[in-house]
Amino acid sequence: MKNPLNSIKGLISDSKKLGVASKNFAASVTKLEEAITQTQPQLDEMQKNR
Protein backbone atom coordinates (compact mmCIF):
# COMPACT_ATOMS: atom_id res chain seq x y z
CA MET A 1 0.00 0.00 0.00
CA LYS A 2 1.25 3.45 -0.86
CA ASN A 3 2.16 5.91 1.81
CA PRO A 4 -0.76 8.39 2.01
CA LEU A 5 1.64 11.30 2.45
CA ASN A 6 3.43 10.42 -0.79
CA SER A 7 0.09 10.15 -2.56
CA ILE A 8 -0.90 13.61 -1.35
CA LYS A 9 2.48 15.04 -2.38
CA GLY A 10 2.03 13.45 -5.79
CA LEU A 11 -1.43 14.98 -6.15
CA ILE A 12 -0.08 18.42 -5.21
CA SER A 13 2.74 18.07 -7.72
CA ASP A 14 0.34 16.96 -10.44
CA SER A 15 -1.98 19.87 -9.64
CA LYS A 16 0.89 22.33 -10.00
CA LYS A 17 1.89 20.78 -13.32
CA LEU A 18 -1.71 20.99 -14.51
CA GLY A 19 -1.79 24.67 -13.54
CA VAL A 20 1.36 25.37 -15.55
CA ALA A 21 0.03 23.42 -18.52
CA SER A 22 -3.24 25.33 -18.33
CA LYS A 23 -1.42 28.68 -18.37
CA ASN A 24 0.70 27.55 -21.32
CA PHE A 25 -2.41 26.43 -23.17
CA ALA A 26 -4.13 29.76 -22.52
CA ALA A 27 -1.07 31.63 -23.81
CA SER A 28 -1.06 29.47 -26.95
CA VAL A 29 -4.76 30.13 -27.54
CA THR A 30 -4.11 33.87 -27.21
CA LYS A 31 -1.29 33.67 -29.76
CA LEU A 32 -3.52 31.70 -32.13
CA GLU A 33 -6.30 34.28 -31.79
CA GLU A 34 -3.80 37.05 -32.56
CA ALA A 35 -2.53 35.19 -35.61
CA ILE A 36 -6.06 34.64 -36.90
CA THR A 37 -6.89 38.31 -36.39
CA GLN A 38 -3.76 39.36 -38.28
CA THR A 39 -4.39 37.02 -41.20
CA GLN A 40 -8.14 37.55 -41.45
CA PRO A 41 -7.91 40.32 -44.09
CA GLN A 42 -5.80 38.06 -46.33
CA LEU A 43 -8.18 35.14 -45.82
CA ASP A 44 -11.15 37.35 -46.67
CA GLU A 45 -9.40 38.56 -49.83
CA MET A 46 -8.63 34.99 -50.87
CA GLN A 47 -12.30 34.07 -50.42
CA LYS A 48 -13.37 36.97 -52.64
CA ASN A 49 -11.04 35.84 -55.41
CA ARG A 50 -12.35 32.28 -55.55
C-alpha positions, 0 to 999 in steps of 0.5 A: 500500500502506498504511503498516504503522504506520498500520494498527497504530495504526488497529487499536489505536484500533479496539480501544480503541473496541470496549472502550468500546462493550463497557463501555457495552453491559454497563452497558446490560444491567445497567440492563435487568436492574434494570428487569426486576427492578423491574417483575417484580411488576407483570408477574406481577400482569398475568399473573394477571389475564388 
